[in-house]
């Protein structure tokens, strides 16, 4: 008996102790909304979702009706559309005084009231409501008052449709997913050296010749008809997403030159061929690649193309690229030389500026605004009538250059916004801690000209819709919060707790998100000191490091750290891990870079004695090598490069199991 009492006392102490130590779950974590709303006031009571049976939506927002009703039905809550209801209703009200895309959402005991002044606001409220319902347990939603509005009006995603092609169905999936996190701009990179993907009636060869690969018939002929694009635009518009087209000129133009070679410079080749990413570098025809800015036909061509595009896309923005424009071909071209002389230019780069200004005028004639990559402003050719999309490096320098001259910017820098980079280069945490406005930009007092930010997904190595989703999710949800929520509300731990509750939701939506085992890690910054290894070993290579990216990072047990060599690799290059003692293994695998810096042509070898090696795997197109060995005792692992690469190699990890 005595013992029993003691036992009960101990048990009570443990239980009480546990209770007092239990972390208080914040209201933010409970509701798990991403992006975090501006203001959330809990009302400390609950609403049973089964009590909501009716919905009222103003006629002007009829596009929302189906989305509301479908969502409720898919989640087993029957709901009926009515004109006026007294109670048990979701009441969507159009009010006068809220800002663009802003909304108020109040959950009471028997009704949910949504207020907005525009369609975007009502749509955003629906996304918040969906998240509340999807995170509810046993049909119970907390009563709450939310007041919300975006920090930036431009919250975008750029998808490269040239290097790989995405069907209308796949684009719609992308739209549905990004809209759920309140992203509102989809920028389609429609043309490049790999293909011209948009039907232009005045120039039909763009999409026949410009998508035709002699040796790859199965990849040929993929493009969007104007009707396809109208379908995508309409679908996006009901999801509060503006679709912005990009035609990349005057560089990245083989798609054009393959179809209309006369638009090239006089000294460039006579024929051009687009190539799929699947074609090895050595098989690609080396092609001097620029539109001839000295040829008047180029301006006629561009104007007609822009006219057709302006008629397809209701967006007020047309992106005309302007990135990575070498001037070497122009220098040797008679027509370009003539224009250079006529315009009395000093620098050959100024020829691009002549082109930029003419294009901007053509776009303005269509009542629209030209966007361009940040090179268009290298010599201040962009004006306050254009928009500079900042991409190179961290981007703040180019942003300051533009803002100082009152040129609006959209921030999409490689660091923070390039999601063709792997999760090692742009980790979810790095994205979350990134901000579109640097301290220096802040001092200019021109935040109103920073329109927002954008994720960029280049698709050299992204071939499937699943891969698109893995590269975007979860880290684009971090970007969504950066661009939506007030800066002072941002908190990594809170975001992470909310994200964890959203994985199931993403899964239920059919999204192939990436499971990031190093999500809590900030950006990988290599240091002078070499990292500790997973086991005793000696690492050697015939290459030199790039900076502090030591070879030891490939054997430190962390896939978010990596080795980076300081040049491109080819036959004869090698890397080796010699183990301190023989190790019994069943599997050896190697993961290399995600973006362009991966190893594609190499053998993976092992050695039992550290001297004689045997090949156990070949690197695949994904930049990986995997060898299942049964059971084997090994002393060394070696990678031998078998063909020339154009990239600088990254190796993330060599794993032995
Ligand atoms: Zn020329």
Boltz pocket constraint, residues with backbone or C-beta under 6 A from the ligand:
constraints:
  - pocket:
      binder: B
      contacts: [[A, 264], [A, 265], [A, 266], [A, 291], [A, 292], [A, 293], [A, 294], [A, 295], [A, 329], [A, 330], [A, 333], [A, 334], [A, 335], [A, 336], [A, 337]]
      max_distance: 6.0
